[in-house]
C-alpha cells in the first residue's frame, strides 16, 4: 500500500471517528496509536455437528438469521463501532464486501440488529497462531467483525450460537475468537457457548509502530481475565461486541 493511500485511509477514518464519536474519543484513539496499549483474550471453541442440519433463514425469538447480502452492506457498515472497523464508510463497505460469503446478519422487523463474519482461515502469519494452533481442530474459522446493537441480547445469542451451528453443518470444527479485554459481555457469551480461553495478546504502539506479544493463558489466569481496566481504549460503544 502506497504512502498516499495510507494517508487517505487515515484521513477518512479520523473524519468518520469525529462524526460518530466526537473529538475527545477521536483524540484518545489517536493517542493510543502513538503511545498506547491494546489487550485481547483468545478463545477457542470446538463445534459438534447439530443433530439436524441448520438451514437459513432461521427465525429464533423474533430474530431472523440469514447470510449477508450485498444490499445489507451500507447499513451494516454504518452500525459497526469504530473500534472494530477503524475506517471510513466507503473503506468499511469494501472490506466487508470482499468477504461477503463469510457473513451473517440478524434481522428484526426488517432492520439489521447484528452481524458477524467468520473468516475461513487460521494461518501461521497471524500474530496469535502459535498460541491457538495446539487447540485447533481443522477446518477452523476466525470470528471477525461481530456486533449487535444495544439491547439486542437475543441477536447476540442467535449469531454466536446458530450461525456457528450452520458452519458446523458445513463441516467447520473450530471457532477462534479474539476479544478485547474490556468487552466482558462477549467473553461471557463465549464461555456460555463452551469456548476456552487459551491466550492473551497485547499490542503496544510507539510512534505509530505496532509490536505484538502473545502468551498462553493458564486456568487461573483465565478465571481472572477481564477484570483489569483497559489500558488503551475508551469504553465499548456498543455491547455486546466481539472482535
Secondary structure, 3 states (H helix, E strand, C coil): CCHHHHHHHHHHHHHHHHHHHHHHHHHHHHHHHHHCEEEEEEEEEECCCCCCCCCCCEEECCEEEEECCHHHHHHHHHHCCCCCCCCCHHHHHHHHHHCHHHEEEEEECCEEEEEEEEECCCCCCCCCHHHHHHHCCCCEEEEEEEEECCCCHHHHHHHHHHHHHHHHHCCCCEEEEEEECCCHHHHHHHHHCCCEEEEEEEEEEECCEEEEEEEECCHHHHHHCCCCCCCCCCCCCCCCEEC
